[in-house]
Amino acid sequence: MNGPVRNYWRGSAVRTYFAFLLAAVSATGAFAQSGPAYSLYGMPGMVDMPSAETIPDARISTMGVVRDDFYRVSLSFQAAPRLTASFRYSALDMQASGSGTNYDRSLGFAFRFIDEGEVRPAFTIGINDLLGTGQYAGEYVVASKTFEDRLTLSAGIGWGRLGSYGSFQNPLSIFGSSFDTRPGFQEGDLGGRPTSSDWFRGPAALFGGARWTINDQWALVGEYSSDAYENEVARAGFDRRSPFNFGLLYRPTPGIDLGLYSLYGSKVALSASFATDPRNPPRPGGRDPSPPPIMARADVPEGPWSDARQDRLADAFERSGLTLQRITIEGRHARVLFENRRYDAEPQAIGRAARLLSRSLPPQVDRFELVPVSLGMPLVAVTVERSDLETLAFEPDRAWQSYVRAGVADGADVPSFGFAPSIAGPQQSFRITPYISAALFDPDAPLRADAGLDFDVAFAPVPQFILSGKYRQKLVGNRDESTRELDTVLPPVRSNVAEYDRQGSSYLSHLTGELFQRPGRDLFGRVTVGYLERMFAGVSGELLWRPVQGPFAYGVEVNYVRQRDFDGGFGLQDYGVWTGHASGYFDMGGGYEMQLDLGRYLAGDWGGTLSVSRRFTSGWRVGAFATLTDVPFDDFGEGSFDKGIFIEAPFSRLSGEPSRDTFAALIRPVSRDGGARLRVRNRLNDVVQGYREPDLRNSWPRYWR
């Protein structure tokens, strides 16, 4: 049965688990055999020390490192041709000092400010711990040069950890005595905020390394490290006998690297990294069924349009993964409203619909107006000439020619459904899917997880009105074993998630009624009522202005909610709050997007959230966000303010099967009450994504698939 709601595979905090899986699953022959490797920090480098080598733009990599007293996992992203970012989670056994295991989160950046030339080396400046506790903090400037594609030499100067062995006076002290002293992380600091007062301060030291690429699969690496491992020596009993590190790297297949290392003359470490390129997914063609052939109008039967012909067309749409909702024929013009239920690229659905019309509509109809509909809202109107389908089908540049001849306009000019049913009639869906839901970064247990079944049901009596619900049944897991106590001075709107896990391990995830409308040109509207999410119930209203053309969009959302009972049933607690935001969206070009939300959050605090992301025509999206409100850092608690990283990946590019399902991963180092926002399904900017003229243009080659 057909689902009236767009499908997303979104769990809770364990979505991070999928992010680490995605790169491993996707790693195939998208890369050259040889090329730069990652250091144990998940950044371009040798072993512990960084390098200025070039990682291919857009590459996403996950890495695991383990030695007998330590492990680290990292997620790295080449955010721009010159900019690398890496999030790391480390665990160090400190039993030697009686302190147990120390867990630490850190975020590093590296910017290559000079490219490698024929003679000139590349130069990179980097920061190893931008927002953490300072345990792995270090800054550096490094130069690298590759000879004959085999030998790579690197040398640099470091500060912080990278300036702790063989150190000398900071050369930057010529700019002032403040560069001589590094304040460092102080007892009682909450972490999670930039420690710019430490950057490039204190003693400095030199480091260097070399990598010899034996062949396409094997490489040797060695380095001189300027990291004295002071914390590990003092608190974890680490034996640092030598400043030299060595490694043997093996690349069994492009995108997968394995490493064996000798560290500081006393330790052995293993690493494994998995990489994918979202610009060039491993299965770009997938296993889509072949599109129906375009039929010349001379071969289409004559005769008037009839209910029988309409029924046959609706059946053909259904077999192609589309739902025909309305068709009107006026002289030589046909307007068709349809829903795409299968294809992750909108032009592919538009192209399939056009092919089906060429095989079904009377010969005198020579113009097709194709109107994709989502949640009952006509999103865009794409007009194509029937003759273009017939003449361009075998042209080598058919993608570009067909696009420039097509007309793209706002779908608001298309008559709305009102409350009339579509041709397909009421839509309903019911599905049972497995889930994994994890809670990450708890110092008492870094990973707790539940697994079970989700029962989803939805019913749309008319296209723009949807009743839906989901019940989550836990089968196994230990999230209810958390013993974390509340330590917040704010209303506990998110920090009490452990209590929800203990009292309602199986729960009603949502139960809502949603109404969607097109109130005017470039306008979209939504009203949602009911149990909106696991923790809150109420009413949510949203209005979005997003033109088909232009880089800007604006929206406003207003909600009134009450906190739900811990057991996940129908009961409500006393806490209620008005919350909402004014939002601005900016397409910066090149796939980069920015979003700014200003307003009131669930704890009653006021502030804003800035999100920056990069979206690829393959359907991948990678980004980060940060929220600052009027809650002081000390009141917020650990982490100082809300922030995180998110990844979206289309299921079709991982499985090869056509699908609109999306894996979504959210890495939020600390979930607190400040800056907490309501989680509402089907926010309008997500619903209309992909239907703007630039989005259609970028993915238009899929029109012919």
N, C-alpha and C positions, 0 to 999 in steps of 0.2 A: 504493500500500500504506500501511497505517496505521502511524504512528510512535508507539511507546510512550513516548517521552520528550518532555516539553514543549520547544517550540522557542524559542530565543532567538538573535537575531542579535547576537553579541557578538564583537568583534575584539580587538585588542590596544590599545595606546595610541592608535591612530588613531580609535578610537571617538569621540574628540573631533571628528574631521572630520564625522561624522554629526550630532553635536550642532549644529554650525554650519549644516549643511544643513537640519535639521529645521525650524528657524524660518523659513528662506527658503521651503521647500516648503509650509509650512502657512499662510503669510500670505495670508489672504483676507479677506472682508468680515465679520470678527468684531469690528471696531472702528468707532467713530464716525470720520467723516472728519477732524475737527479734534481738537486735543488736544495735550498736552505732547510735546515732542521731547527727544531725548537730546543731551547735550554730547559732545565728542570723547573724553571719558573713559567713555562708556557709562552715564552717570548723568543724572538729570533736570538740565537746564541749558540754557545759551545756546550758547556756542562752547566755550571752555576753562573758563569759569566755571560753577559750579553754580547751581541754583535750588531753590526749595522747592515746586515743582509736584507734583501728584499723578499718579503713574503708576497705571493700573488694576491692581487686585490680581491677582496670579498671572501677570502678563504675563512672557513670556520673550522676550528680544531679543538678536540678535547684530548686531554693528556692525563695519565695516571702515573705517579711515581711512588715507589715503595722501597724502603730499606728497613732494617730490623727494628728501628726505634722511631720510624717516621713514615707518614704517607701524605701525599698531596694530590688533589685533582684540580684541573684547571680547564677553563673554557676561554678560548682565544678567538678574536675576530679581527680580520684586517678591514677596519672600518672605512679606510680610504687608501689610495695607493701608497701614501707615506705614513699612515697612522695605524698602529697596532694597539689593541686593548686586550687585557687578560684578567679574568676573575679567578681567584684561587682560594681553595679551602685546604688548610694544612692541619695536621695533627702530629704533635710531638710528645713522645713518652718521656715524662719528667719524673719518673719514679725515683731516680737517683737523689732528687732533692725532696722527695716526699710530697710532691705537688700533684701527682696523678698525670693525666693527659691534658696537654694544653691545645685548645682548638683556636684557630685564627683564620679570619677572612681578610683578604687583601685584594686590591685592584691596582693594576699597573698599566702604564701607557708608555709607548715609545714613538717618537716622531723622527723620521729620516729627513733632515733638512738640507742635505746635499746628496745628490745621486752619484753613483759610481760612474766614472768616465774611463777613457782608455788608459790614462795614467793616474787620474785622481781617485782616491778611495771614497766610499760612501761614508757619511757621518750621520749619527743618530744621537738624539738626546732622549733620556728616559727617566721615569720615576717608577720605582717598584711597588710602592705602597701609598697610594694617593689618599685612601679613606679608611685605612685600617687602624690597628693599635700601635703601629710602628715597629712591631716585632721583626718584620722583614723589610723595613724601610731602607731605601738606598737610591741614590740618584747617580747618573753617569752620563758621560759623553764618550762615544766609542766610534772608531773608524775601522772599516773592513775593506779588503781588496781581494778579488778572486783572480787567479792566474790559470789560464788554459782550461777553465771550467773544472779544475781538479783540486787546486790548492787554494784555500781561503785563510787569510791571516787577519787577525783582529787585535787591536790594542786600544786601551781607553783609560780614563781616569774616573774614579768613583768616590762617592761620599756616603756617609751612613755606614751600613753594613759593608758596602763596597769600598769603604775607606778605612777599614779597621785593622788591616794587616799590612805592614810595611808602610805605614802612613807617614805623612809629612805635613807641614803647615799648608793650610788651604791657599792655593794661589789666588782665589777670589778675594782674599783679605786686602788686596790692593784697592778694592772698592769700599773698604770699611772694616772696622774691627768686629762688626756684628757677624761676619762670616767665619770668625775664628771659633765661635761657640755654637754647639748644637744642643738646644734645650732637651730634645728627646721626649718620649712618652712618660708622663708623670703618673704616679699612683693615684687612682681615683678618676683619671680621665675616662670618658665614656667611649672614645673612639668614634669612628664613622664620619669624621669631618676632616677636611683638608688640613694637613699640618704644614702649611706653607712656611711657618717660622723655622722649620727644620731643613727645608730644601737647600741642597748645595752648601750646607754649613758644616762646620767642624773639620777635622782632619781629612785629608784626601789620600788616595793611594792609586797606584797603577796596576793594571791587570792586562792580560793578553792571552791569546789562544790561537790554535790552528786546527783546520779540518782537512784531511786528505780523502778525497772521494776515489776509492779504488776502482769501482765500476758502478753500474746503475743501481746496484743493490747494497753494496757494502761501503762503509766509510769509517775512518779512524779519527778521533778527536782528542786533543789534549789542551790543557790550559794552565796558566798560573793564576791563582785566585787571590784576590785582595780581601776576601771575607774571612775574618778571624773566628767566626762562629762563637762569639763571646757568650751569648745566651745559652747555647747548647753545651758549651764546655762547663759553664758555671752551674747550670741547673739540670742538665740531662746527662751529665757524665760523658759527653762526646770527647773522643780522643782525636785531636787534630795534630797529626804527626808531620804533615807535609802540606805545602801550599799548592801542590800539583794534583790535578784531576785528569783522568783518562777515560775514554769511552769507545765502545765498539757499536756502531749503528748498523741496523739491518732493515732494509725496505723490501718486504716480500712482495708487495704490490703497490702501485701508486696510491698514495693517500694513507698508507699505514706505515708507521715507523716503530721499530723496537730498539731498545737500547740497554746495554750492560755497561756499568760504570764502576771505576775504582775512585773513591772519594777520600781525599785528604790522607791517604796512606793507611786508613783504618776501616773503611766501610765499603760495602758493595751495595749498589742500587740498581733497580730495574725500572724501565719506563716503557710505556706504550702510548702512542698517539694516533688519533684517527681524524682525518680531515675530509671536508667536502667543499665544493665550490658551488654556491647557490646560483651563480650565473650560468653554469653548465651542469645541470642535474644529470645523474647517472642514467636516467631513463627518460630522455626528453620526448621520445615518441610514445612510450607507453604501449599498452595493448588495447588501445581504442579500436572498436569495430570500424571498418572502412565506412566513410561517409556515403550516403546514397548518391548515385550518379546524377549529375545535372541533366535534365531532359529538355531538349529543344521544344519550343512551344508547338511546333508543327506535329509533334508526336503525342501531344496531350489531347485527350478526347474533347471534342466540342460539346456544347450543351450548357444549359443554365446551371448556376450554382444551386445546390440542393442540400437538404439535411443529410442525405446519404453520403454525399461527397464530403461534407463537413465531418461526419463521423469517421470516414476512412482517413481523413487528414489527421484528426485527433488521435487515432490509433497509431498512425505513422509517427507522430510527435512522441507519443508515449514510448514506443519502441526505441526511439533515439534519445531517451532520457530527458525529454522536455514535456511540459504540460501545456496544452493549448487551452487558453482561458477565454479568448474572444477573437473573432474574425469578422470584419466588415469589408464589403466590396462595393465600391462606388465607381462605376465606369471602368477606367483603366487603372484605378488605384486600389490596392488591398492593404488594410491595416490589420496586423496580427499581434495580439498580446499573448505572451507565453512566459512560463517560468522555467529556468534552467535548473535542473536537479542533478546534473551529472558532471559538467565540465568546469574545471577550475579557471579556465580562461573564457571570459565572456564572448570574445569574437568567435570562438569555436562554436558556441551555442548559436550565435547569430547566423554563422555560416551554414550550420546544419539546418536551421529553420528555413533559410533561403532556398537551400537545395530541395527541401520537401515541398515548398510552395511551387517551385519550378515544375514539379512532377504532378501537381494536383490542380492548380488554379486554371481557369479557362484561358485559352490563348490570347484573348484580347486584353488581359491584365498584364501590363508591362512595367508596373512600379510596385515594389514591395516596401511597406513601412513596418519595420520589425521593432517591437517594443518589449524589451525584457521587463519582467515584473518580479519584484521581490516583496514578500509579505503584503501583497495586494497593492503595492505602489508602482505605477509605471515610472521607470527610472530614467530611460533615455529612449529617443526615437531615432533609429538608424534607417535611412531610406536608400535603397539600392535599385538600380534599373535591372530589369530582367535580362535585357540584352547584354549587360556587362557580365552577368553570370555565364551566358552562353559563349561570349567571345573571348573572355579572359581566362577561362578554365585551364588552358594549356600554355599560357604566356609565361615566359621565364620570370618576368617582374610583375606577376599578377597581384602579389600582395600590395605593393605600393600603388599600382594603377587602380585597383579596386578600392583602396582606401580613399584616394584623392577624389574619386568619383562619387563616393558615398556621402550622404548628408547626415550630420549628427546634430540633434536638437534635444532640448529638454523634454522629458516625458510628461510634464505637467499639462501640456497642451492636448494630450490624449484624453478623451472623455473618461472619467473615473468610473469605477464599478458601482459607486453608491453602495447599497446593501444588496445588490443583485448577485446571485451565484454565478460562477463562471461556467463555461461549457463543460468543464470537467466535473462540475458539481462540488459538493462539500468534500474537503480533503481531511484525511485522518492518517495517523501513523501510530504504531506501537513497536517498540524494539527493546530488547534486553541486551545490554553490553557489559562486558567486564570493566572494572576500574581498579586502579591502584592509586591510593591517596597517601602521601607521605608528609610528615612534618620534619623539616630539616633544621640543622644548626642549633639544636638544643644542646647546651654544654653537658647535660647529664647523659644524653644519648643522641649523637648527631643525626641519626636516622631512625625514625619510627614510621611504620607504614601499616595501612589497612588495605585489604583487597576484598572485593565482593562483586555484586551485580547492581547495575543501574536499570531501573524500569522507567522508561520514558513513554509518555503518551501525549498526543496532541490532536486537536480537532479544530478545523477552520470551517464553520458553516458558510462563510463568505470569505473571499481571499484576504481581506485586510483585518479580519477579527479572528484571533487565535486564542483558544483555551489550551493550556498545556500544564504538565506537571511531571515531576521526577521524584521517585523514591529510591534511596540508596540503601541497599541491604548489605551490611558487612558480613563477611564469612570468616575471615581470619585477620589477625593483626594485633598490634600492641600500642596504638595511639592512645588508648584509654589508660595506659600505665604511666603516663606522665605525672610527675609530682611537682611540677613547677607551680610556685605560688604567685599570686598577683602582687606586683610591686609598682603600681601606677598611681599617680595623683589625679589622673584624668578619668572620665567615665570609661569603664572597661568595654570598649566596643570591638576590639580585636584581641587584646591580650588574654581574654578569658576563653580562648579557643580550646584550651586543655579541658575546661569544665564541660564544654559541648562534647568533646570526645569521650569524657568519662560517663556522662549521663545520656548521651544520644549517639552512640556509635553507629546505629542505623537510624535514618531520619528522612523527613520530607525535605528534599533539596529546594524545590520551588513548586508553587501552585498559583498560576497567574492567568489573568485575562489581559490580552494586548490588542490595542486598536492602533492601526497605522493609517495615515492620511497624507494626501498631497494638497495642502491648503492653498497653494499658489505656485507661480513660476519659481523654480529653484528652491522651493520650500518643501520640507518633509516634517511630519509630525508623528509623535508616539505618545500613548498613554498606557501605562502598565499598572495593574491593581492586583494585590494579593500577597502571597508569601514570596517575596522577591528573591530571597537568598537564604542561606542556612541560618543567618543570625538576625535578619530583619524582615519585617512585613510592613506594607503600607501602600502608598500610591506614588507613582513617578511619572512626570510629564516632561517632554523634550520637544524642542523646535530647532530645526537645522536649516540654515541657508547655505546651499552648496550649488553653485552654477556648474553647468557642464564645461564651460570654458573658464580659464583663470586659475591662479594658484591659491586663492584664499577661500576659506569657508568659516562660518561662525555659527555657534549654537548656544542654546541655553537650556538648562535642565533644573527642575525644581522637584524636590521629594519631601514627603513627610513619612517618617517611619517610626515603628516601635520595635524594641528589641524582642526577639522570640525567646521562648523558654528553652532551657538547656537540653531538654529531652528530644527536641526536634519535631514535636507534634504541633498542634494548632494553638497552643497557649502563648500568651504575650506577657512580657514583663512591664514594669512601670516606666522604664526609660523610653522617652520619645524625643525626637529632634527634627527640626526643619533643616534640610541640607540641600545644596544645589551649587551649580557652577555655570559661569559663562566661559565658553571655550572658543579658542581661535585655532584654525588649522592652516598650515602654510606648506605648500609643495615647493621645496627649494630647488627642484630640478635634479636630474641625475639619479632619481630614486630616493633622495633624501627628503624626509618629512619632519615637520616640527609641530607640536601641539602644546598649547598653553591653556590650563584650566585654572580659573580664579573663582574662589567662592568659599563656602562653609562646609566643613567636613563633619563626620559622624560624631566626634567628641565635642562638637560645638566650636572648634577652633577655625580661624579664618586664615587663608593663605592661598598658595598656588602650587601647581604641579607642572613642571616642564618635561616634555618627552621629546626625544630625538630618535629617529629610526631611519633605517635604510630598507627600502622595499625593492624586490627584484621581480622581473617579468615572469620568472619561474614560479612565483607565488611565495617564496621565502621572504621573511621579514625579521630583522634583528634591530633591537633598540634598547634604550635605557631611559630611566625617568628619575626625577628627584622632586621631593615635596618639601617646601618650607612653609611653616605656619607661625602663628603668634605664640606657639608653645615653646618655651625656652628649652635649649638643649638638655639642661639638667632635669627638667620635668619630663621630657620625652623618654629619657633613660638610655640604655645601651644603644649605640648606633647614632644617637644625636638627632637624626631626622630620617624620614622614610625615603627609601631609594631602592632601585632594583634594575634587573636586566630581563628582557623578554625576547623570546624567539618563537616564530611561527613557521611551520613547514607544511607544504601541501602533501597530503597523504598520497596523491596520485604520482608525485615525483619520487616517492620512496617505494611504493608497491608496484608501479607500472600500470595500475588499474585506474580508469577514469573515475574521479571522485571529487566532490566539493568538501569533503572532510579535511580538517586541518589539525595537526598536532600543535599545541600551544604550550610553551614552557615559560614559567615565571620564576626567576631567582630573586628572592627578597631576603637579604642577609638577616634582617631582624624585622619581625612584625610586631609593631607597637600600636598605641592608640592615637598618637598624633598623626595628622595627615591621612587618616583612614577614610576611604571613600566607599560609598555604596556600590555593590556589585549587581548591576542590572543587566539582564540579557538584552541582546538586540539593540544596543545603542546605535543611533542612526548613522553615524559616520562609518561604522563598520559595515552596516547593511548596504550602503550605497557605494562602498569602495569598489573600484574596478570599472565603474561605468562613466567616469569622466572622459572627456575627449582625449586628454593625454594618455590615460590608462588604455583606452581602446587602441590608440595609435601604436603604442609600444608593443602591444600583444596582437596586433592585427594579422600577422602571418598565420596565426592559428585559425583565422577565418576560413582557410581553404582545407583544414584538416577534418 
